[in-house]
């Protein structure tokens, strides 16, 4: 399959992995999926901010997509969010949980009850999703 970009032709080649997607640190896989992850995250963050921004005054700084070894996402004190590109390989409800989790850290920079109440406003079954992600994380991430 050929793709064109500013007069250049790019030919996509399959990427073969020796490990599962969640275990690999492949730079090729990261580069092949980084923009898909960026698009997904930006769209979902915008979607969830329609709820959280007016109700809780939450605003997001920069959003970065990274090839992290052991985290699905992180939040800085400045409100910048980082997400693992492997989020594109998860189920949509798991993706949403990760994104909402990090958005909520902008207001509550801890895992206190008030933080989980904030997450539960949009993701009421967060416990089940968190347990599923821990299984993926322990076995494969």
N, C-alpha and C positions, 0 to 999 in steps of 0.2 A: 504494500500500500504506500502510495506517495503522498506527501503533504508539501504544499508550497508556502514559502514565507519570504517576502521581499525578493523575489527572483531566485531563491534557492530551493532546491528540492531535497526533502528529507525522506529517507526510506526507513520505515519502522521495522525493526527486527524483534522477534520474540525474545523475552528475557527468561532464561532458565534458572530456577532456584534449586539449591541443594537442600534447603530447609523450608519450613513454612513461611508464609509472608510475614508473620508476626515475629519470627526468630531471626530473620535476616537483617543485615545492616547494609544491604546492597545500595550503592550510590546510583546505579542505573535504575533500579526500581523507584528510588526516591525521586530522581529527576523525571521519570516517566509519569509519576502520579502527583507531583507537587502542585501543579496548577489545578488539577481536579480537586484536590483537597482544599486549596485556597478558595476556589469558587464555592464549594460546598460550605465551608466555614463562614465565609462572608455572607452568603445568602441566609444561612440559619441564624447567625448572630443578628443580622438586620431584622429577621422575623421575630426573634425573642426580645429584642430591644423595644419593639412596638409595645410590648407588655411591661417590661421592667423599667424602661426609661421614664415614662410619665408617672408610674405608680411609686417607684422607689428612687428616682433620680440617678439611675445608673447610666454612665457613659463609658464607652470603650475607647482605649487609646489605639495603639498599633496592634495589628494581628500578624503573627509570623507562623509559617509552617516549617517544621524542623524534622530531622531524622533522629529523634530521641531514642535512647536505648530502653528506658524503663518507665516513661510517663506518657499518658495520653494527652495531657495538657498541663499548663501552668499559668499563673497570673502574677504579675508584678504589682508592687505598691502603687505604681503610676497608672495602673489600669490597662497595661499591655497584656495581651493574651498570646500564648504559644500553644500550638497544637501539633501533635504527631501526624505526619502525612498518612500513616496507616489507618487513620480514622475513616478513610474512604472504603476500607475493606469490611467495616463493621455494619451491623444492621442499623437501619435508620433510627430506631428508638434508642439504640446505644449511642449513636452519633449525637442525637439531641441531648441525651443525658450529660455527655462530656461537655458539650458547649454550654448548656445551662449551668452546670457545676462551676465552670470557670467564670461565667458572667456573674454568678452570685458571689464569688470570691472578691469581686470588686467592692461590694458593699460590706460583706462579712469575711474578713481575711483570716478565717479559722474554720473549724468544723464543729462549732457549738450548736446547740439546739436551734438558735435563731437562724443559723445558716441553713440547716436542713429544712426548716419551715419555709424558708425562701425558695429553696429548690422544689419543695413539694407543691408550691403554688402552681407550677407548670408541669412538673413530672411527679405525679402522685405515687407511681410505682418505682421510685428511685432505688429502693432497697434491692428489688429483684434485679434491676439493670446493673447496679453496682456489683452484686454477687456474680453476675454473668461476666462482667469485665475483669473481675479478679481471677476468675477461672482462666480466661484468655491470657491475662497478664502473668499468672503463675506458671502456666504450662507453656506459653509461647512467646510472650513479649519480652 
